[in-house]
């Protein structure tokens, strides 16, 4: 909180001010401030989330045009999921070109 108050308001000794004023100033801090990020338990800012999502989508589009995509190999890992500390999702669905492929998979299950 001290760093946020100093950075935003150039208020270096908050103890000289009334608790009501300090509380009001803390309430007015930007959502990207350290205090608000900590309170909301956010690991990264909304702007970083959006940028990471954009990069993820661009990487996916580029990958989808390759032969690796046709073989479902080397799919790019999500930067956003990494920043959020989440594990990669495993592909949940199989696709089939023919009924025979589907039937073989069904029989193997």
The first five atom37 places (N, CA, C, CB, O) and aatype in JSON, in Angstrom:
{
  "aatype": [20, 20, 20, 20, 20, 20, 20, 20, 20, 20, 20, 20, 20, 20, 20, 20, 20, 20, 20, 20, 20, 20, 20, 20, 20, 20, 20, 20, 20, 20, 20, 20, 20, 20, 20, 20, 20, 20, 20, 20, 20, 20, 20, 20, 20, 20, 20, 20, 20, 20, 20, 20, 20, 20, 20, 20, 20, 20, 20, 20, 20, 20, 20, 20, 20, 20, 20, 20, 20, 20, 20, 20, 20, 20, 20, 20, 20, 20, 20, 20, 20, 20, 20, 20, 20, 20, 20, 20, 20, 20, 20, 20, 20, 20, 20, 20, 20, 20, 20, 20, 20, 20, 20, 20, 20, 20, 20, 20, 20],
  "atom_mask": [
    [1, 1, 1, 1, 1],
    [1, 1, 1, 1, 1],
    [1, 1, 1, 1, 1],
    [1, 1, 1, 1, 1],
    [1, 1, 1, 1, 1],
    [1, 1, 1, 1, 1],
    [1, 1, 1, 1, 1],
    [1, 1, 1, 1, 1],
    [1, 1, 1, 1, 1],
    [1, 1, 1, 1, 1],
    [1, 1, 1, 1, 1],
    [1, 1, 1, 1, 1],
    [1, 1, 1, 1, 1],
    [1, 1, 1, 1, 1],
    [1, 1, 1, 1, 1],
    [1, 1, 1, 1, 1],
    [1, 1, 1, 1, 1],
    [1, 1, 1, 1, 1],
    [1, 1, 1, 1, 1],
    [1, 1, 1, 1, 1],
    [1, 1, 1, 1, 1],
    [1, 1, 1, 1, 1],
    [1, 1, 1, 1, 1],
    [1, 1, 1, 1, 1],
    [1, 1, 1, 1, 1],
    [1, 1, 1, 1, 1],
    [1, 1, 1, 1, 1],
    [1, 1, 1, 1, 1],
    [1, 1, 1, 1, 1],
    [1, 1, 1, 1, 1],
    [1, 1, 1, 1, 1],
    [1, 1, 1, 1, 1],
    [1, 1, 1, 1, 1],
    [1, 1, 1, 1, 1],
    [1, 1, 1, 1, 1],
    [1, 1, 1, 1, 1],
    [1, 1, 1, 1, 1],
    [1, 1, 1, 1, 1],
    [1, 1, 1, 1, 1],
    [1, 1, 1, 1, 1],
    [1, 1, 1, 1, 1],
    [1, 1, 1, 1, 1],
    [1, 1, 1, 1, 1],
    [1, 1, 1, 1, 1],
    [1, 1, 1, 1, 1],
    [1, 1, 1, 1, 1],
    [1, 1, 1, 1, 1],
    [1, 1, 1, 1, 1],
    [1, 1, 1, 1, 1],
    [1, 1, 1, 1, 1],
    [1, 1, 1, 1, 1],
    [1, 1, 1, 1, 1],
    [1, 1, 1, 1, 1],
    [1, 1, 1, 1, 1],
    [1, 1, 1, 1, 1],
    [1, 1, 1, 1, 1],
    [1, 1, 1, 1, 1],
    [1, 1, 1, 1, 1],
    [1, 1, 1, 1, 1],
    [1, 1, 1, 1, 1],
    [1, 1, 1, 1, 1],
    [1, 1, 1, 1, 1],
    [1, 1, 1, 1, 1],
    [1, 1, 1, 1, 1],
    [1, 1, 1, 1, 1],
    [1, 1, 1, 1, 1],
    [1, 1, 1, 1, 1],
    [1, 1, 1, 1, 1],
    [1, 1, 1, 1, 1],
    [1, 1, 1, 1, 1],
    [1, 1, 1, 1, 1],
    [1, 1, 1, 1, 1],
    [1, 1, 1, 1, 1],
    [1, 1, 1, 1, 1],
    [1, 1, 1, 1, 1],
    [1, 1, 1, 1, 1],
    [1, 1, 1, 1, 1],
    [1, 1, 1, 1, 1],
    [1, 1, 1, 1, 1],
    [1, 1, 1, 1, 1],
    [1, 1, 1, 1, 1],
    [1, 1, 1, 1, 1],
    [1, 1, 1, 1, 1],
    [1, 1, 1, 1, 1],
    [1, 1, 1, 1, 1],
    [1, 1, 1, 1, 1],
    [1, 1, 1, 1, 1],
    [1, 1, 1, 1, 1],
    [1, 1, 1, 1, 1],
    [1, 1, 1, 1, 1],
    [1, 1, 1, 1, 1],
    [1, 1, 1, 1, 1],
    [1, 1, 1, 1, 1],
    [1, 1, 1, 1, 1],
    [1, 1, 1, 1, 1],
    [1, 1, 1, 1, 1],
    [1, 1, 1, 1, 1],
    [1, 1, 1, 1, 1],
    [1, 1, 1, 1, 1],
    [1, 1, 1, 1, 1],
    [1, 1, 1, 1, 1],
    [1, 1, 1, 1, 1],
    [1, 1, 1, 1, 1],
    [1, 1, 1, 1, 1],
    [1, 1, 1, 1, 1],
    [1, 1, 1, 1, 1],
    [1, 1, 1, 1, 1],
    [1, 1, 1, 1, 1],
    [1, 1, 1, 1, 1]
  ],
  "atom_positions": [
    [[0.82, -1.18, 0.0], [0.0, 0.0, 0.0], [0.87, 1.25, 0.0], [-0.94, -0.01, 1.2], [0.56, 2.23, -0.68]],
    [[1.96, 1.21, 0.76], [2.84, 2.38, 0.84], [3.39, 2.72, -0.55], [3.99, 2.13, 1.83], [3.44, 3.88, -0.94]],
    [[3.81, 1.68, -1.28], [4.35, 1.91, -2.62], [3.29, 2.48, -3.55], [4.92, 0.6, -3.2], [3.56, 3.39, -4.33]],
    [[2.08, 1.94, -3.48], [0.99, 2.44, -4.34], [0.67, 3.89, -4.04], [-0.26, 1.58, -4.16], [0.48, 4.69, -4.96]],
    [[0.61, 4.25, -2.76], [0.32, 5.64, -2.39], [1.44, 6.57, -2.84], [0.12, 5.76, -0.87], [1.18, 7.68, -3.31]],
    [[2.68, 6.12, -2.7], [3.81, 6.95, -3.13], [3.83, 7.09, -4.65], [5.14, 6.34, -2.64], [4.06, 8.19, -5.17]],
    [[3.59, 6.0, -5.36], [3.63, 6.03, -6.82], [2.49, 6.86, -7.41], [3.58, 4.62, -7.37], [2.7, 7.62, -8.35]],
    [[1.32, 6.71, -6.87], [0.14, 7.36, -7.45], [-0.02, 8.8, -6.98], [-1.1, 6.58, -7.1], [-0.25, 9.71, -7.78]],
    [[0.1, 9.02, -5.67], [-0.2, 10.33, -5.1], [1.03, 11.08, -4.58], [-1.17, 10.18, -3.98], [0.91, 12.2, -4.1]],
    [[2.21, 10.47, -4.68], [3.45, 11.05, -4.13], [3.29, 11.33, -2.64], [3.81, 12.36, -4.88], [3.77, 12.32, -2.11]],
    [[2.6, 10.41, -2.0], [2.34, 10.49, -0.56], [3.3, 9.5, 0.12], [0.81, 10.17, -0.23], [3.05, 8.29, 0.12]],
    [[4.38, 10.02, 0.69], [5.43, 9.14, 1.2], [5.28, 8.8, 2.67], [6.76, 9.78, 0.99], [5.81, 7.79, 3.12]],
    [[4.55, 9.62, 3.44], [4.35, 9.33, 4.84], [2.85, 9.39, 5.13], [5.15, 10.33, 5.74], [2.33, 10.4, 5.61]],
    [[2.18, 8.29, 4.82], [0.73, 8.26, 4.94], [0.25, 8.42, 6.39], [0.19, 6.95, 4.37], [-0.9, 8.78, 6.62]],
    [[1.13, 8.17, 7.35], [0.76, 8.24, 8.76], [0.5, 9.68, 9.22], [1.83, 7.61, 9.61], [-0.09, 9.9, 10.28]],
    [[0.95, 10.63, 8.44], [0.71, 12.03, 8.78], [-0.72, 12.46, 8.45], [1.69, 12.92, 8.03], [-1.15, 13.54, 8.86]],
    [[-1.46, 11.63, 7.73], [-2.8, 11.98, 7.28], [-3.84, 11.16, 8.03], [-2.94, 11.75, 5.76], [-3.52, 10.13, 8.62]],
    [[-5.06, 11.62, 8.01], [-6.12, 10.93, 8.74], [-6.42, 9.58, 8.06], [-7.41, 11.8, 8.81], [-6.29, 9.45, 6.84]],
    [[-6.82, 8.6, 8.86], [-7.16, 7.29, 8.28], [-8.28, 7.38, 7.23], [-7.58, 6.33, 9.39], [-8.29, 6.62, 6.26]],
    [[-9.2, 8.31, 7.42], [-10.28, 8.49, 6.46], [-9.74, 8.93, 5.1], [-11.31, 9.51, 6.97], [-10.16, 8.42, 4.06]],
    [[-8.8, 9.88, 5.1], [-8.2, 10.35, 3.86], [-7.4, 9.23, 3.2], [-7.3, 11.58, 4.11], [-7.51, 9.02, 1.99]],
    [[-6.6, 8.53, 3.98], [-5.79, 7.44, 3.43], [-6.69, 6.35, 2.86], [-4.85, 6.85, 4.53], [-6.42, 5.82, 1.78]],
    [[-7.77, 6.03, 3.57], [-8.71, 5.03, 3.07], [-9.35, 5.46, 1.76], [-9.78, 4.76, 4.1], [-9.52, 4.66, 0.84]],
    [[-9.69, 6.73, 1.67], [-10.28, 7.26, 0.45], [-9.29, 7.19, -0.7], [-10.75, 8.71, 0.66], [-9.65, 6.83, -1.82]],
    [[-8.03, 7.53, -0.43], [-7.0, 7.47, -1.47], [-6.75, 6.02, -1.91], [-5.7, 8.1, -0.96], [-6.57, 5.77, -3.1]],
    [[-6.73, 5.09, -0.98], [-6.53, 3.68, -1.33], [-7.7, 3.19, -2.17], [-6.39, 2.81, -0.05], [-7.51, 2.46, -3.14]],
    [[-8.9, 3.6, -1.8], [-10.08, 3.2, -2.57], [-10.0, 3.72, -4.0], [-11.36, 3.72, -1.9], [-10.47, 3.07, -4.93]],
    [[-9.4, 4.88, -4.17], [-9.29, 5.49, -5.5], [-8.14, 4.98, -6.34], [-9.17, 6.94, -5.35], [-7.96, 5.44, -7.47]],
    [[-7.35, 4.06, -5.82], [-6.24, 3.53, -6.61], [-6.74, 2.78, -7.83], [-5.36, 2.61, -5.74], [-7.85, 2.25, -7.83]],
    [[-5.92, 2.75, -8.84], [-6.23, 2.04, -10.09], [-6.35, 0.54, -9.82], [-5.14, 2.31, -11.15], [-5.74, 0.02, -8.89]],
    [[-7.14, -0.15, -10.65], [-7.33, -1.59, -10.44], [-6.04, -2.38, -10.68], [-8.42, -2.11, -11.37], [-5.95, -3.54, -10.28]],
    [[-5.05, -1.75, -11.32], [-3.77, -2.42, -11.54], [-2.77, -2.16, -10.42], [-3.18, -1.97, -12.86], [-1.62, -2.6, -10.5]],
    [[-3.19, -1.45, -9.38], [-2.28, -1.18, -8.26], [-2.02, -2.48, -7.49], [-2.87, -0.09, -7.32], [-2.81, -3.42, -7.56]],
    [[-0.92, -2.51, -6.78], [-0.53, -3.71, -6.03], [-1.61, -4.11, -5.02], [0.8, -3.48, -5.31], [-1.92, -5.29, -4.87]],
    [[-2.16, -3.12, -4.34], [-3.17, -3.39, -3.31], [-4.42, -4.01, -3.92], [-3.53, -2.1, -2.55], [-4.92, -5.02, -3.43]],
    [[-4.93, -3.4, -4.98], [-6.17, -3.91, -5.6], [-5.94, -5.27, -6.24], [-6.69, -2.91, -6.65], [-6.82, -6.13, -6.21]],
    [[-4.76, -5.48, -6.83], [-4.45, -6.79, -7.42], [-4.41, -7.85, -6.32], [-3.1, -6.76, -8.19], [-4.88, -8.97, -6.51]],
    [[-3.85, -7.49, -5.18], [-3.76, -8.44, -4.07], [-5.15, -8.74, -3.5], [-2.84, -7.88, -2.96], [-5.47, -9.89, -3.2]],
    [[-5.96, -7.72, -3.34], [-7.31, -7.91, -2.8], [-8.15, -8.8, -3.73], [-8.01, -6.54, -2.6], [-8.88, -9.67, -3.26]],
    [[-8.03, -8.57, -5.03], [-8.83, -9.35, -5.98], [-8.18, -10.69, -6.33], [-9.05, -8.54, -7.26], [-8.71, -11.47, -7.11]],
    [[-7.02, -10.94, -5.73], [-6.26, -12.18, -5.97], [-5.95, -12.38, -7.44], [-7.03, -13.38, -5.43], [-5.95, -13.51, -7.94]],
    [[-5.69, -11.29, -8.15], [-5.31, -11.35, -9.56], [-3.81, -11.51, -9.66], [-5.78, -10.08, -10.32], [-3.05, -10.86, -8.94]],
    [[-3.4, -12.38, -10.56], [-1.96, -12.58, -10.77], [-1.42, -11.63, -11.83], [-1.69, -14.03, -11.17], [-0.26, -11.22, -11.77]],
    [[-2.26, -11.3, -12.8], [-1.84, -10.4, -13.87], [-2.96, -9.4, -14.16], [-1.46, -11.2, -15.15], [-4.11, -9.62, -13.8]],
    [[-2.6, -8.33, -14.81], [-3.58, -7.28, -15.12], [-4.47, -7.71, -16.28], [-2.87, -5.96, -15.45], [-4.12, -8.61, -17.05]],
    [[-5.6, -7.06, -16.41], [-6.52, -7.33, -17.5], [-5.84, -7.09, -18.85], [-7.78, -6.47, -17.37], [-6.04, -7.85, -19.79]],
    [[-5.05, -6.04, -18.94], [-4.37, -5.72, -20.19], [-3.42, -6.84, -20.58], [-3.62, -4.4, -20.06], [-3.36, -7.22, -21.75]],
    [[-2.68, -7.37, -19.61], [-1.77, -8.49, -19.91], [-2.54, -9.75, -20.31], [-0.87, -8.8, -18.71], [-2.11, -10.5, -21.18]],
    [[-3.68, -9.96, -19.67], [-4.51, -11.12, -20.05], [-4.96, -11.0, -21.49], [-5.74, -11.24, -19.12], [-4.87, -11.97, -22.25]],
    [[-5.43, -9.82, -21.87], [-5.91, -9.62, -23.24], [-4.78, -9.76, -24.25], [-6.57, -8.25, -23.38], [-4.96, -10.37, -25.31]],
    [[-3.62, -9.2, -23.94], [-2.47, -9.32, -24.85], [-2.04, -10.77, -25.0], [-1.3, -8.48, -24.35], [-1.75, -11.22, -26.1]],
    [[-2.01, -11.5, -23.9], [-1.62, -12.92, -23.95], [-2.64, -13.71, -24.76], [-1.5, -13.51, -22.53], [-2.26, -14.6, -25.53]],
    [[-3.92, -13.4, -24.61], [-4.96, -14.09, -25.38], [-4.82, -13.8, -26.87], [-6.35, -13.68, -24.89], [-4.98, -14.7, -27.69]],
    [[-4.53, -12.57, -27.21], [-4.33, -12.21, -28.62], [-3.16, -12.99, -29.21], [-4.08, -10.69, -28.76], [-3.27, -13.54, -30.31]],
    [[-2.05, -13.05, -28.49], [-0.89, -13.79, -28.97], [-1.23, -15.28, -29.09], [0.31, -13.59, -28.02], [-0.86, -15.92, -30.08]],
    [[-1.92, -15.83, -28.11], [-2.33, -17.23, -28.17], [-3.15, -17.52, -29.42], [-3.13, -17.61, -26.92], [-2.91, -18.51, -30.12]],
    [[-4.11, -16.65, -29.71], [-4.97, -16.86, -30.87], [-4.2, -16.73, -32.18], [-6.13, -15.87, -30.86], [-4.43, -17.51, -33.11]],
    [[-3.29, -15.77, -32.26], [-2.48, -15.62, -33.47], [-1.57, -16.83, -33.67], [-1.63, -14.34, -33.39], [-1.4, -17.31, -34.79]],
    [[-0.99, -17.31, -32.58], [-0.14, -18.51, -32.69], [-0.97, -19.71, -33.12], [0.56, -18.8, -31.34], [-0.51, -20.53, -33.92]],
    [[-2.18, -19.83, -32.61], [-3.04, -20.94, -32.99], [-3.43, -20.86, -34.47], [-4.3, -20.97, -32.12], [-3.41, -21.88, -35.17]],
    [[-3.77, -19.68, -34.93], [-4.14, -19.51, -36.35], [-2.96, -19.89, -37.24], [-4.59, -18.06, -36.63], [-3.13, -20.59, -38.24]],
    [[-1.77, -19.41, -36.88], [-0.59, -19.76, -37.67], [-0.34, -21.26, -37.66], [0.65, -19.02, -37.14], [-0.06, -21.85, -38.7]],
    [[-0.45, -21.86, -36.51], [-0.23, -23.3, -36.39], [-1.27, -24.08, -37.18], [-0.25, -23.73, -34.92], [-0.95, -25.11, -37.77]],
    [[-2.51, -23.6, -37.19], [-3.59, -24.34, -37.85], [-3.37, -24.46, -39.36], [-4.91, -23.66, -37.59], [-4.0, -25.3, -40.0]],
    [[-2.49, -23.65, -39.93], [-2.2, -23.69, -41.36], [-1.06, -24.66, -41.69], [-1.86, -22.3, -41.86], [-0.69, -24.78, -42.86]],
    [[-0.51, -25.33, -40.7], [0.66, -26.19, -40.93], [0.27, -27.65, -41.04], [1.66, -26.01, -39.8], [-0.86, -28.05, -40.74]],
    [[1.23, -28.45, -41.48], [1.0, -29.89, -41.54], [0.95, -30.49, -40.13], [2.1, -30.59, -42.37], [0.3, -31.5, -39.91]],
    [[1.63, -29.86, -39.2], [1.54, -30.32, -37.8], [0.1, -30.27, -37.3], [2.44, -29.47, -36.88], [-0.35, -31.16, -36.57]],
    [[-0.62, -29.25, -37.69], [-2.02, -29.13, -37.26], [-2.86, -30.25, -37.85], [-2.6, -27.76, -37.66], [-3.76, -30.77, -37.19]],
    [[-2.58, -30.61, -39.08], [-3.33, -31.7, -39.7], [-3.09, -33.01, -38.96], [-2.93, -31.86, -41.18], [-3.96, -33.87, -38.89]],
    [[-1.89, -33.14, -38.41], [-1.55, -34.35, -37.65], [-1.8, -34.2, -36.16], [-0.1, -34.71, -37.89], [-1.55, -35.11, -35.37]],
    [[-2.29, -33.02, -35.78], [-2.55, -32.69, -34.37], [-1.3, -32.82, -33.51], [-3.65, -33.58, -33.81], [-1.34, -33.41, -32.43]],
    [[-0.19, -32.28, -34.0], [1.08, -32.33, -33.28], [1.61, -30.92, -33.06], [2.12, -33.19, -34.05], [1.3, -30.0, -33.82]],
    [[2.38, -30.77, -32.02], [3.09, -29.52, -31.72], [2.18, -28.3, -31.63], [4.14, -29.26, -32.77], [2.54, -27.21, -32.07]],
    [[1.0, -28.49, -31.06], [0.11, -27.35, -30.86], [0.79, -26.37, -29.9], [-1.29, -27.81, -30.3], [1.33, -26.78, -28.88]],
    [[0.75, -25.07, -30.21], [1.42, -24.11, -29.33], [0.77, -24.06, -27.95], [1.4, -22.71, -29.96], [-0.45, -24.11, -27.81]],
    [[1.6, -23.95, -26.94], [1.09, -23.87, -25.57], [0.58, -22.46, -25.31], [2.19, -24.25, -24.54], [1.09, -21.48, -25.86]],
    [[-0.42, -22.38, -24.47], [-1.07, -21.11, -24.18], [-0.22, -20.27, -23.23], [-2.46, -21.34, -23.58], [0.14, -20.72, -22.14]],
    [[0.09, -19.07, -23.64], [0.82, -18.13, -22.78], [-0.08, -17.68, -21.63], [1.31, -16.9, -23.59], [0.37, -17.56, -20.5]],
    [[-1.36, -17.44, -21.93], [-2.29, -16.99, -20.91], [-2.44, -18.03, -19.8], [-3.66, -16.69, -21.53], [-2.39, -17.68, -18.61]],
    [[-2.62, -19.28, -20.17], [-2.76, -20.33, -19.15], [-1.5, -20.43, -18.31], [-3.06, -21.69, -19.82], [-1.57, -20.67, -17.1]],
    [[-0.35, -20.24, -18.92], [0.92, -20.26, -18.19], [0.99, -19.09, -17.21], [2.11, -20.21, -19.16], [1.4, -19.27, -16.06]],
    [[0.6, -17.89, -17.64], [0.61, -16.72, -16.76], [-0.35, -16.88, -15.59], [0.25, -15.47, -17.55], [-0.08, -16.42, -14.48]],
    [[-1.48, -17.54, -15.85], [-2.47, -17.74, -14.79], [-2.14, -18.94, -13.91], [-3.84, -17.93, -15.4], [-2.81, -19.18, -12.9]],
    [[-1.1, -19.7, -14.29], [-0.68, -20.84, -13.48], [-1.59, -22.04, -13.63], [-0.62, -20.45, -12.04], [-1.71, -22.85, -12.71]],
    [[-2.23, -22.16, -14.79], [-3.12, -23.29, -15.03], [-2.42, -24.3, -15.93], [-4.46, -22.83, -15.66], [-1.58, -23.94, -16.76]],
    [[-2.79, -25.54, -15.75], [-2.23, -26.58, -16.61], [-2.91, -26.52, -17.97], [-2.4, -27.98, -15.98], [-4.03, -26.05, -18.12]],
    [[-2.19, -27.02, -18.97], [-2.75, -27.1, -20.32], [-3.93, -28.05, -20.33], [-1.69, -27.55, -21.33], [-3.91, -29.11, -19.69]],
    [[-4.95, -27.67, -21.05], [-6.1, -28.56, -21.2], [-5.74, -29.66, -22.18], [-7.36, -27.77, -21.69], [-5.11, -29.43, -23.21]],
    [[-6.15, -30.85, -21.84], [-5.95, -31.95, -22.77], [-7.11, -31.96, -23.74], [-5.82, -33.31, -22.02], [-8.25, -31.63, -23.38]],
    [[-6.81, -32.34, -24.97], [-7.86, -32.36, -25.98], [-8.93, -33.35, -25.58], [-7.28, -32.7, -27.36], [-8.62, -34.51, -25.27]],
    [[-10.15, -32.93, -25.57], [-11.25, -33.74, -25.09], [-11.94, -34.52, -26.19], [-12.23, -32.9, -24.39], [-12.65, -35.49, -25.92]],
    [[-11.75, -34.12, -27.43], [-12.52, -34.71, -28.51], [-11.6, -35.29, -29.57], [-13.45, -33.67, -29.13], [-10.56, -34.72, -29.9]],
    [[-12.0, -36.43, -30.1], [-11.34, -37.01, -31.25], [-12.22, -36.73, -32.47], [-11.1, -38.54, -31.07], [-13.44, -36.71, -32.37]],
    [[-11.57, -36.52, -33.59], [-12.33, -36.35, -34.82], [-11.95, -37.47, -35.78], [-12.06, -34.94, -35.46], [-10.86, -38.03, -35.71]],
    [[-12.85, -37.77, -36.67], [-12.64, -38.89, -37.59], [-13.03, -38.46, -38.99], [-13.46, -40.12, -37.14], [-13.99, -37.71, -39.19]],
    [[-12.27, -38.95, -39.96], [-12.56, -38.67, -41.36], [-13.64, -39.61, -41.91], [-11.28, -38.79, -42.19], [-14.45, -39.23, -42.75]],
    [[-13.63, -40.84, -41.4], [-14.57, -41.84, -41.92], [-15.26, -42.55, -40.77], [-13.85, -42.86, -42.83], [-14.84, -42.48, -39.61]],
    [[-16.32, -43.23, -41.12], [-17.05, -44.02, -40.13], [-16.18, -45.17, -39.64], [-18.36, -44.55, -40.71], [-16.25, -45.54, -38.46]],
    [[-15.36, -45.74, -40.51], [-14.5, -46.86, -40.14], [-13.5, -46.45, -39.06], [-13.75, -47.39, -41.38], [-13.24, -47.22, -38.13]],
    [[-12.94, -45.23, -39.18], [-12.02, -44.72, -38.15], [-12.75, -44.61, -36.81], [-11.44, -43.35, -38.56], [-12.22, -44.99, -35.77]],
    [[-13.96, -44.09, -36.87], [-14.75, -43.97, -35.65], [-15.01, -45.35, -35.05], [-16.07, -43.26, -35.94], [-14.86, -45.54, -33.84]],
    [[-15.39, -46.3, -35.88], [-15.71, -47.64, -35.4], [-14.48, -48.32, -34.78], [-16.25, -48.5, -36.55], [-14.61, -49.02, -33.77]],
    [[-13.31, -48.12, -35.36], [-12.08, -48.68, -34.79], [-11.81, -48.1, -33.41], [-10.88, -48.41, -35.71], [-11.47, -48.83, -32.48]],
    [[-11.97, -46.79, -33.27], [-11.75, -46.14, -31.97], [-12.78, -46.64, -30.97], [-11.84, -44.59, -32.11], [-12.44, -46.93, -29.82]],
    [[-14.03, -46.74, -31.4], [-15.1, -47.21, -30.53], [-14.81, -48.61, -30.02], [-16.44, -47.18, -31.26], [-14.99, -48.9, -28.83]],
    [[-14.37, -49.47, -30.9], [-14.06, -50.85, -30.54], [-12.87, -50.94, -29.6], [-13.8, -51.66, -31.79], [-12.81, -51.83, -28.75]],
    [[-11.91, -50.02, -29.76], [-10.74, -50.06, -28.87], [-11.08, -49.6, -27.45], [-9.62, -49.17, -29.44], [-10.4, -49.97, -26.49]],
    [[-12.13, -48.81, -27.34], [-12.55, -48.35, -26.01], [-13.28, -49.46, -25.32], [-13.44, -47.1, -26.09], [-13.73, -49.3, -24.19]]
  ]
}
